[in-house]
């Protein structure tokens, strides 16, 4: 499965979360570490859902970056 993650720069670190997996979050001092941490968190989160007999949400979210040109 391939889940979309969102990475946000906070004042002291990076935070990541998965829109399709509510409650699945991670933080780390660098962007690369945040990606590694959220990857591990996704696996752990899915494992927990399966252990408790909960459904594992299918990935549904996507993301795209757009460039905005400022108009003077």
Helices and strands as residue ranges (DSSP letters): E 6-9, E 14-17, E 25-28, H 31-51
